[in-house]
């Protein structure tokens, strides 16, 4: 595997070089205490309907890489480069007392196809070919409560996603490039995909976390509800849902999400629990007003179908991790997204995160 995928060595070298740009002057932790992680995390996500489903339709592939900072107070010391210190100091000044904040960046792509990808003329009543390629900028603010079910931590996420739908989103090149590498037939109908259109979505979401006492040091459980709103020409919807986790030394983050806006979070105090393993299950519902990948371009004629205005995701999976790594796998079932869709969608979701 290393010979076929050497880029991980470059990534690790890059991340391990971070201390060269900011000397660590933190006070050494007390005996037995765990030293907080200094800089943040990098996550890679992959979703595909081939993972334990064996299909090749609807939401057929998603990929995302994201970086999330440590609390911005980590970057306000004199040892930090002046531009970074200026951003961290000024953004921290906007946060009320008792709150912490983090910044995140992401790059992602979602690919959608109809059921029959082997005909050059797609069924006009089936889901159109479409791809969404985007950059995301994330701002998070959170507060921590006392441990136990009586009080809950809270996370507010504000995100902007900017990108393209259409041929410029490179859906055909990515899908058929992978098909070529795997020596399987190409998707034939990309000439009929939704046309180029710039996309801009604004996202707000709030999460709460309620946990048993000692959930981060031994056996425990937590409950993580959320609610949010997305406004834009690509997606417009209101969403709400919850996740529950049960296991050994649960991470102090706000859950294990599928690829979606505001999905990233890391341990609130940037303290990883060492080895952890847990099971999780989640449900989310969305009231959808706009989905460009289904309804077609905002202006002009393009392939389209009638959107189903109420969509739900059910997922379950397993997570495990160490101080610097976390791996999760979940299997998801997505309800019908458009009128006439013969059955729900199924796909698997993998995430790998490096904390440093």
Secondary structure, 3 states (H helix, E strand, C coil): CCCCCCHHHHHHHHHHCHHHCECCCCCCCCCCCCCCCCCEEEEEEEEECCCCCCCCCEEEEEEEEEEEECCHHHHCCCCECHHHHHHHHHHHCCCCCCCEEEEEEEEEEEEEECCCCCCCCCCCCCCCCEEEEEEEEEEEEEECCCCCCCCCEEEEEEEEEEEEECHHHCHHHHHHHHHHHHCCCCCCCHHHCCCCEEEEEEEEEEEEEEECCCCCCCEEEEEEEEEEEEEECCEEEEEEEEEEEEEECCCCCCCCCCCCCCCCCCCCCCCCCCCEEEEEEEEEEEEEEEEHHHHCCCCCCCCCCCECCEEEEEEEEEEEECCCEEEEEEEEEECCCECCCCCCEEEEEEEEEEEC
